[in-house]
Amino acid sequence: MKYTALHDVHVKMGAKMTEFAGFHMPLWYKGIEEEHMAVRRRVGVFDVSHMGDIIVEGKDSTEFLSYILPSDFSNVPVMKAVYTAFINHRGILIDDTIVTKLGEDKYLVVPNAATADLIYHWMFSLSGGYSVNLKNLSSQLSSLAIQGPNAKDVMQRLVTADLNKLAFFQATLTDMNDLSISFSDFNDSLYLSRTGYTGEDGFEIIVPNEYIETIWKRILDEGKDFGIEPCGLGARDTLRMEKGFLLSGQDFHPQHEPRTPLEGGISWIINWDHEFLGKETLLRMKEEKKYDLFRGVILKDRGIPRHGYEIYKDGEKIGYLTSGTMSPVLKTGIGLGYVKRQYIKVDTEIYVKIRKRMVKGEIRKPRLVK
């Protein structure tokens, strides 16, 4: 079992702990629904230090990343964060990620917790012939996500950067009031990006482990005026489902759920006018248009959909769910999964098989809560 630098703090705060991706992590503090609604209405803070942190630098770093990822980084400005995904030679999703361009020849790659080591070794295996240096700093760095309508007000009390000037999916290296940080890869600063996994406005910060407990406490103290709540993985999961965000290892997996970016509904990450790993397969799929698509489902009758539940139309199985929950906002069951192309139209009436019952529902785009 692995532990984040805040593990003992979570335990002392009374968090309900659980195992996730090999880490002992908070599932909830006061409760999943209460924490979920705090993020939707006010602000919440998550320990996401289980996520990976890999530095890619060197004169070929842009060319290298543009080949092993379907996104083209040649025109990406410095301090821009890019959502993209690792795919293999067959176009199959390995992991989704956010890549930030820290400098002209330097990038920060943040893979998911369960795949951090896998992605590091995958990148290393493809780096032959490129002048790049890879550093896996995952065990040395900690990360927090501050999410919700009041997130900017909380963070502005803590950092010197003008957050009004920080656009969505931009990052900055900033000082933190009355706290000196020593870390050369971030120019002795705190890494701050306007990103998140909840569908709300928010920020993610990354610092060396030794500073994270102080920053966690300061965020909670400054956030009291804005109704902040510490949040666990339970709310993080329900929040991302309402917004239709993929969960690596569940909504896709290179062995158990092999899907491409086209099937996963993230084809927009692909820049088709450059060469990249798996391009030939994806081009063929794009032309044939025979693949299933990632879609959302809203139940019209009582029931809670779960992973693996089947979707039916006129007695025919047309797909299945990879994620499901009771939506705290919509107050009904929601799900995400894969549906045959001919049934993807919004408002298509379907049934989800929940145990032995057929529960009525409708097809939606993955973003179920606007």
C-alpha angles and dihedrals in degrees: 000000000000126000133205120228088256096052097108091045091056092049092050090050089057099250119169101241129210141172115260126169089341094309129110100233139169112266094185143333109200096002140302097257094046091050091044093054092044088061094045094048107024127353141300136187125218131192103229096166090126088077117100128252120202126172118210115191140158138088093288096045095108093047091045096051092043089058101044092043127052090232120089111229097183093101100031111123122231113275093020115134117215127197109218141136142237113241131180131232090282094052092253117149115250098173140332119235149168117242120195123196103226095177142345091286102018134083139177115219119194112194124180121275099253092049103039096105092037091053093047091054091042091054092045091052090055097043098084111122093021124103096230137127120213123202122186103207096164095119093047101051134065129201138200130192117211107192138177143060091297096046094103093052091052096047094044088064090058108041135053096223117100100245092194086072095049108095127205110288093013124120137202140189105231142169121249118224112264094351124105114205123199113202120123097201089064095037091254089299141112116264110229126178131178094232139108149155101244106073091243130104108276152132138241122207131195125195138151113285095252093067101045100086092053091048093046091054093046092051091051091047095048091042095058091088089055099046097255121183130192106239136202137210092274093068091040088059097047091045093053092046093055088054096044098244118161120245112216112233093021111047088033135010128168092235110018099035107016107191136155128225087258093058092041093058095244099105087130089077089067120095101197097192096074134061117259141157113285095011096131093057093046092049090054092049091048091054096044096045094198099126129108119252134226109248142167128242128204118195119226094193132046118290144096115241119215141188112296098020113141126238120219137191121187090344094308123115105238101169147323141243125255095183135022143164146146107279112232090203101043095034092221139088117283134183144183126211150114125303133182111261096246091061102046097099113123114256093024105152113236141160128233116210106229106183102305097339129092106219119197119238145147136242116247137172109270093261098081098170115050 
